[in-house]
Amino acid sequence: MPWLRLLPAALALAVLAAHFYRAGLVFLVPVCIGFIVLLFIRLKWVPHAVSVALFLAAAEWLRTLVALAGDRLEAGQPYARLVAILAGVTIATLLSAWPLRTTVVRSWYSPRA
């Protein structure tokens, strides 16, 4: 069982759920939690669906980076640390989709004969 290989994706989705909760988008929190639960359901299409969700999550982090950095720049406040942190979160979210593409994980999700 590739539980450790699923952990980065689950953590990235949990951080995204916290982001949505903090942003007041509470209706998206159950969607993120649903994708975490979906990780543990052994269906062939699950790795692809979660990968797509993680790529959309990375796009959301990038959108947040641009919006918050623009606000700080406009206000004349320092923004370099914000950009570094959110860029790291974006990259970590993208990299968390990589283990879902490995042969070990794909074979675990494949139906048994």
HUSULWO-V860502 format. One record per pair of residues at least 4 apart in sequence whose C-alpha atoms are under 8 Angstrom apart, sorted by the first residue. I is the first residue (numbers start at 1). J is the second residue. D is the distance in Angstrom with one decimal. If there is no record, write none. Layout:
i->(I & I)
j->(J & J)
d->(D & D)
This chain:
i->(1 & 2 & 2 & 2 & 2 & 3 & 4 & 5 & 5 & 5 & 6 & 6 & 6 & 6 & 7 & 8 & 8 & 8 & 9 & 9 & 9 & 9 & 9 & 9 & 9 & 10 & 10 & 10 & 11 & 12 & 12 & 12 & 12 & 12 & 13 & 13 & 13 & 13 & 13 & 13 & 13 & 14 & 14 & 14 & 14 & 15 & 16 & 16 & 16 & 17 & 17 & 17 & 17 & 17 & 17 & 18 & 18 & 19 & 20 & 20 & 20 & 20 & 20 & 21 & 21 & 21 & 21 & 25 & 26 & 27 & 28 & 29 & 30 & 31 & 32 & 33 & 34 & 35 & 35 & 35 & 36 & 37 & 38 & 38 & 39 & 39 & 39 & 41 & 42 & 42 & 42 & 42 & 42 & 43 & 43 & 43 & 44 & 44 & 44 & 44 & 45 & 46 & 46 & 47 & 47 & 47 & 47 & 47 & 48 & 48 & 49 & 50 & 50 & 51 & 51 & 51 & 52 & 53 & 54 & 54 & 54 & 54 & 54 & 55 & 55 & 55 & 55 & 56 & 57 & 57 & 58 & 58 & 58 & 58 & 58 & 59 & 59 & 60 & 61 & 61 & 61 & 61 & 61 & 62 & 62 & 62 & 62 & 63 & 64 & 64 & 65 & 65 & 65 & 65 & 65 & 66 & 67 & 68 & 68 & 69 & 69 & 69 & 69 & 70 & 71 & 72 & 72 & 72 & 72 & 73 & 73 & 73 & 79 & 80 & 81 & 82 & 83 & 84 & 85 & 86 & 87 & 88 & 89 & 90 & 91 & 92 & 93 & 94 & 95 & 96 & 97 & 98 & 99 & 100 & 100 & 101 & 101 & 102 & 103 & 104 & 105 & 106)
j->(108 & 6 & 104 & 105 & 108 & 7 & 8 & 99 & 100 & 105 & 10 & 39 & 99 & 100 & 11 & 12 & 96 & 97 & 13 & 36 & 50 & 54 & 93 & 96 & 97 & 14 & 36 & 39 & 15 & 16 & 54 & 92 & 93 & 96 & 17 & 32 & 33 & 35 & 36 & 54 & 57 & 18 & 32 & 33 & 36 & 19 & 20 & 32 & 57 & 21 & 28 & 29 & 30 & 32 & 33 & 22 & 29 & 23 & 24 & 25 & 26 & 28 & 29 & 25 & 26 & 28 & 29 & 29 & 30 & 31 & 32 & 33 & 34 & 35 & 36 & 37 & 38 & 39 & 50 & 53 & 40 & 41 & 46 & 50 & 46 & 47 & 50 & 46 & 46 & 108 & 109 & 110 & 111 & 109 & 110 & 111 & 106 & 109 & 110 & 111 & 49 & 50 & 109 & 51 & 100 & 101 & 106 & 109 & 52 & 100 & 53 & 54 & 97 & 55 & 97 & 100 & 56 & 57 & 58 & 93 & 94 & 96 & 97 & 59 & 93 & 94 & 97 & 60 & 61 & 93 & 62 & 90 & 91 & 93 & 94 & 63 & 90 & 64 & 65 & 86 & 87 & 89 & 90 & 66 & 86 & 87 & 90 & 67 & 68 & 86 & 69 & 82 & 83 & 86 & 87 & 70 & 71 & 72 & 82 & 73 & 79 & 82 & 83 & 74 & 75 & 76 & 77 & 78 & 79 & 77 & 78 & 79 & 83 & 84 & 85 & 86 & 87 & 88 & 89 & 90 & 91 & 92 & 93 & 94 & 95 & 96 & 97 & 98 & 99 & 100 & 101 & 102 & 105 & 105 & 106 & 105 & 106 & 106 & 107 & 108 & 109 & 110)
d->(6.9 & 6.6 & 7.2 & 6.2 & 7.5 & 6.5 & 7.8 & 5.7 & 7.4 & 7.5 & 6.3 & 7.1 & 7.2 & 7.2 & 6.1 & 6.1 & 5.0 & 7.9 & 6.2 & 7.8 & 8.0 & 7.5 & 7.5 & 4.9 & 6.2 & 6.2 & 5.4 & 7.7 & 6.2 & 6.2 & 7.7 & 7.6 & 5.6 & 6.9 & 6.2 & 5.7 & 7.3 & 7.4 & 6.7 & 7.4 & 7.9 & 6.3 & 6.9 & 7.0 & 7.7 & 6.2 & 6.2 & 7.1 & 6.9 & 6.1 & 7.1 & 4.8 & 7.8 & 5.6 & 7.2 & 6.1 & 7.4 & 6.1 & 6.2 & 4.9 & 6.2 & 6.4 & 6.3 & 5.6 & 5.0 & 7.9 & 6.4 & 7.3 & 7.9 & 7.6 & 6.5 & 6.3 & 5.8 & 6.4 & 6.5 & 6.3 & 6.0 & 6.3 & 6.5 & 7.9 & 7.5 & 7.2 & 6.8 & 8.0 & 6.7 & 7.4 & 7.4 & 7.5 & 7.3 & 7.3 & 4.8 & 7.3 & 7.6 & 5.4 & 6.6 & 6.9 & 7.5 & 5.1 & 5.1 & 6.8 & 6.3 & 6.1 & 7.5 & 6.0 & 5.5 & 7.3 & 7.3 & 7.7 & 6.2 & 7.8 & 6.3 & 6.1 & 7.7 & 6.2 & 5.3 & 7.0 & 6.2 & 6.1 & 6.2 & 6.3 & 6.6 & 7.6 & 6.3 & 6.3 & 7.6 & 6.2 & 7.7 & 6.3 & 6.3 & 7.1 & 6.2 & 5.0 & 7.4 & 5.7 & 6.1 & 6.1 & 7.7 & 6.1 & 6.1 & 6.7 & 7.9 & 7.2 & 5.6 & 6.3 & 7.4 & 7.3 & 6.4 & 6.2 & 6.0 & 7.9 & 5.8 & 7.6 & 6.3 & 5.8 & 7.3 & 5.9 & 6.3 & 6.2 & 8.0 & 6.0 & 5.8 & 7.0 & 6.6 & 6.0 & 6.2 & 6.1 & 5.0 & 6.6 & 5.9 & 5.9 & 7.1 & 6.6 & 6.3 & 6.2 & 6.1 & 6.1 & 5.8 & 6.1 & 6.3 & 6.1 & 6.2 & 6.0 & 6.0 & 6.3 & 6.1 & 6.0 & 7.0 & 7.4 & 8.0 & 7.9 & 7.2 & 7.2 & 7.1 & 5.9 & 7.0 & 6.9 & 6.6 & 6.2 & 5.9 & 6.3 & 6.4 & 6.2)
